[in-house]
Amino acid sequence: MRKREFYEKYSGRKVDRIMVVTPFIHDKYPDKVKAMALSAGIKVFYPS
């Protein structure tokens, strides 16, 4: 989220979506991590 704010501030352009691509989610509860990211407006892509 901070990187989005930084980009918007210095480029003057609005970010309409945030995506993260990762090879894995290293957490005991990956579904919880995905839900938290989605609630923050971040789409997570990873192999299933």
C-alpha positions in Angstrom: 0.0 0.0 0.0 2.9 2.4 0.7 4.4 1.8 -2.7 1.0 2.6 -4.3 0.9 5.9 -2.3 4.4 6.7 -3.2 3.8 6.1 -6.9 0.6 8.1 -6.9 2.3 11.0 -5.1 5.3 11.3 -7.4 3.8 10.3 -10.7 0.5 12.2 -10.3 -1.3 9.1 -11.7 -4.1 7.1 -9.9 -3.5 3.4 -9.4 -6.6 1.4 -10.2 -5.4 -2.0 -9.1 -2.6 -3.7 -7.2 -1.5 -7.3 -8.1 1.1 -9.5 -6.4 2.6 -12.5 -8.1 4.3 -15.0 -5.8 5.5 -18.6 -6.1 3.9 -19.5 -2.8 2.3 -18.1 0.3 4.4 -19.0 3.3 1.9 -19.0 6.1 0.0 -21.5 8.2 -3.3 -20.0 6.9 -2.9 -19.1 3.2 -6.6 -18.5 2.8 -6.6 -15.9 5.6 -3.6 -14.2 3.9 -5.5 -14.1 0.6 -8.7 -12.7 2.3 -6.7 -10.0 4.0 -5.1 -9.0 0.7 -8.4 -8.9 -1.0 -9.9 -6.7 1.7 -7.1 -4.3 1.1 -7.8 -4.3 -2.6 -4.8 -6.5 -3.6 -5.2 -9.4 -6.0 -2.7 -12.3 -5.3 -1.6 -14.7 -8.0 0.1 -17.9 -7.1 0.2 -21.5 -8.4 -2.3 -23.8 -6.8 
